[in-house]
Amino acid sequence: MLLTGAGSGIGRATAVRLIAEGATVFGVDRDETGLAETGRIAAEPVAGGGGRWIAHRADLSGEEAAAGVAAAAVAELGRVDALLNVAGVLRVTPMESLRLDDYRDIFAVNLFAPVVLCREVLPHIPDGTGVIVNVTSTAATKAHPWMTGYAASKGALLSFSISLAAELAPRRIRVVPVSPGGVATPLTADKSTYAGIDTSWYARTYPLWGAPGRPEDIAGTIVFVASDDGAYLNGVEVRVDGGSHS
Ligand SMILES: NC(=O)c1ccc[n+]([C@@H]2O[C@H](COP(=O)([O-])OP(=O)(O)OC[C@H]3O[C@@H](n4cnc5c(N)ncnc54)[C@H](O)[C@@H]3O)[C@@H](O)[C@H]2O)c1
């Protein structure tokens, strides 16, 4: 399995869960220390690690870089049973101070990298059982003020996934966008990002526990969607948000 964003948060929790269930995980991230920590956690006896962990440090920004990651994964794995696009970046920017370069940076990671990985890995995904999971966000379809670039990138990834699912259906390769709501990870933890912004707007959107979800909650859904138990899930947004956007 090729998993991006494996060095932190949801990607790390997904890697640990997959390895515990016996999968071989080719984990990609630009953060080498984060990858090492994922490998360490996955190897702990309590994690149950029956699978195999292959760490691959790479920055996914740029077409060549993303294509290089796909080539490295194929060289290592041969067949790619599942492509799990989890890596992502968030920028919080009021419209007044927004720079178009912010959009370009966000789109490079959140949209273009998954698109290039899908294209490059596709010949190596098995017909009948292959699956692509693209991690989008509730921001794809629900208002997330001050995150317009992030929301637009996730909305585009959602649309891309729905159309690609129809395109790949004749090969019986599934494409499923998974949209988390707020999750406690480093992505959202940096409070300085929210300077000058009314964060109470976001605090109001956690009805279930009054707090964001855990990375493991999203990892469980990703693993389910990618497994045989998710065999009839295709081209539909799986929203995992604790009811925050019902
Ligand atoms: N945390 C949330 O509240 C939340 C909500 C909805 C969706 N998501 C999505 O879930 C996914 C995982 O986010 P997370 O919360 O675990 O964040 P995180 O910051 O903990 O993990 C993201 C990982 O992606 C990696 N990454 C970022 N840019 C990269 C690049 N150019 N090349 C290689 N690796 C790169 C980072 O190094 C990091 O390890 C993202 O796509 C995010 O948009 C998160």
The ligand as an SDF file (V2000), in Angstrom:
LIG
                    3D

 44 48  0  0  0  0  0  0  0  0999 V2000
   -6.7550   17.5300   11.1840 N   0  0  0  0  0  0  0  0  0  0  0  0
   -7.9330   17.8930   10.7080 C   0  0  0  0  0  0  0  0  0  0  0  0
   -8.7320   18.5380   11.3960 O   0  0  0  0  0  0  0  0  0  0  0  0
   -8.3220   17.5090    9.3160 C   0  0  0  0  0  0  0  0  0  0  0  0
   -9.6420   17.7090    8.9190 C   0  0  0  0  0  0  0  0  0  0  0  0
  -10.0350   17.3850    7.6450 C   0  0  0  0  0  0  0  0  0  0  0  0
   -9.1220   16.8710    6.7660 C   0  0  0  0  0  0  0  0  0  0  0  0
   -7.8280   16.6800    7.1560 N   0  0  0  0  0  0  0  0  0  0  0  0
   -6.9040   16.1480    6.1670 C   0  0  0  0  0  0  0  0  0  0  0  0
   -6.3190   14.9770    6.6530 O   0  0  0  0  0  0  0  0  0  0  0  0
   -5.0320   14.8120    6.0600 C   0  0  0  0  0  0  0  0  0  0  0  0
   -3.9980   14.5320    7.1530 C   0  0  0  0  0  0  0  0  0  0  0  0
   -3.9370   15.6720    7.9700 O   0  0  0  0  0  0  0  0  0  0  0  0
   -3.4610   15.6250    9.4890 P   0  0  0  0  0  0  0  0  0  0  0  0
   -4.4750   16.3530   10.2570 O   0  0  0  0  0  0  0  0  0  0  0  0
   -3.0620   14.2700    9.8620 O   0  0  0  0  0  0  0  0  0  0  0  0
   -2.2140   16.5990    9.3640 O   0  0  0  0  0  0  0  0  0  0  0  0
   -0.6810   16.4580    9.8230 P   0  0  0  0  0  0  0  0  0  0  0  0
   -0.0950   17.7980    9.6140 O   0  0  0  0  0  0  0  0  0  0  0  0
   -0.6030   15.8380   11.1570 O   0  0  0  0  0  0  0  0  0  0  0  0
   -0.1190   15.4300    8.7460 O   0  0  0  0  0  0  0  0  0  0  0  0
    0.0470   15.7950    7.4000 C   0  0  0  0  0  0  0  0  0  0  0  0
    1.3350   15.1620    6.9030 C   0  0  0  0  0  0  0  0  0  0  0  0
    1.4890   15.4960    5.5120 O   0  0  0  0  0  0  0  0  0  0  0  0
    2.8500   15.7650    5.3050 C   0  0  0  0  0  0  0  0  0  0  0  0
    3.0390   16.6450    4.1560 N   0  0  0  0  0  0  0  0  0  0  0  0
    2.5590   17.9000    4.0020 C   0  0  0  0  0  0  0  0  0  0  0  0
    3.0010   18.4160    2.8530 N   0  0  0  0  0  0  0  0  0  0  0  0
    3.7850   17.4670    2.2650 C   0  0  0  0  0  0  0  0  0  0  0  0
    4.5330   17.4270    1.0740 C   0  0  0  0  0  0  0  0  0  0  0  0
    4.6170   18.4720    0.2530 N   0  0  0  0  0  0  0  0  0  0  0  0
    5.2220   16.2960    0.7860 N   0  0  0  0  0  0  0  0  0  0  0  0
    5.1830   15.2340    1.6280 C   0  0  0  0  0  0  0  0  0  0  0  0
    4.5030   15.2220    2.7790 N   0  0  0  0  0  0  0  0  0  0  0  0
    3.7940   16.3400    3.1020 C   0  0  0  0  0  0  0  0  0  0  0  0
    3.3110   16.4720    6.5720 C   0  0  0  0  0  0  0  0  0  0  0  0
    4.7230   16.4290    6.7170 O   0  0  0  0  0  0  0  0  0  0  0  0
    2.5670   15.6900    7.6400 C   0  0  0  0  0  0  0  0  0  0  0  0
    3.3470   14.6110    8.1290 O   0  0  0  0  0  0  0  0  0  0  0  0
   -4.7590   16.0890    5.2760 C   0  0  0  0  0  0  0  0  0  0  0  0
   -5.0390   15.8700    3.9120 O   0  0  0  0  0  0  0  0  0  0  0  0
   -5.7400   17.0660    5.8680 C   0  0  0  0  0  0  0  0  0  0  0  0
   -6.0910   18.0790    4.9520 O   0  0  0  0  0  0  0  0  0  0  0  0
   -7.4080   16.9690    8.4070 C   0  0  0  0  0  0  0  0  0  0  0  0
  1  2  1  0
  2  3  2  0
  2  4  1  0
  4  5  1  0
  4 44  2  0
  5  6  2  0
  6  7  1  0
  7  8  2  0
  8  9  1  0
  8 44  1  0
  9 10  1  0
  9 42  1  0
 10 11  1  0
 11 12  1  0
 11 40  1  0
 12 13  1  0
 13 14  1  0
 14 15  2  0
 14 16  1  0
 14 17  1  0
 17 18  1  0
 18 19  2  0
 18 20  1  0
 18 21  1  0
 21 22  1  0
 22 23  1  0
 23 24  1  0
 23 38  1  0
 24 25  1  0
 25 26  1  0
 25 36  1  0
 26 27  1  0
 26 35  1  0
 27 28  2  0
 28 29  1  0
 29 30  1  0
 29 35  2  0
 30 31  1  0
 30 32  2  0
 32 33  1  0
 33 34  2  0
 34 35  1  0
 36 37  1  0
 36 38  1  0
 38 39  1  0
 40 41  1  0
 40 42  1  0
 42 43  1  0
M  CHG  2   8   1  16  -1
M  END
$$$$
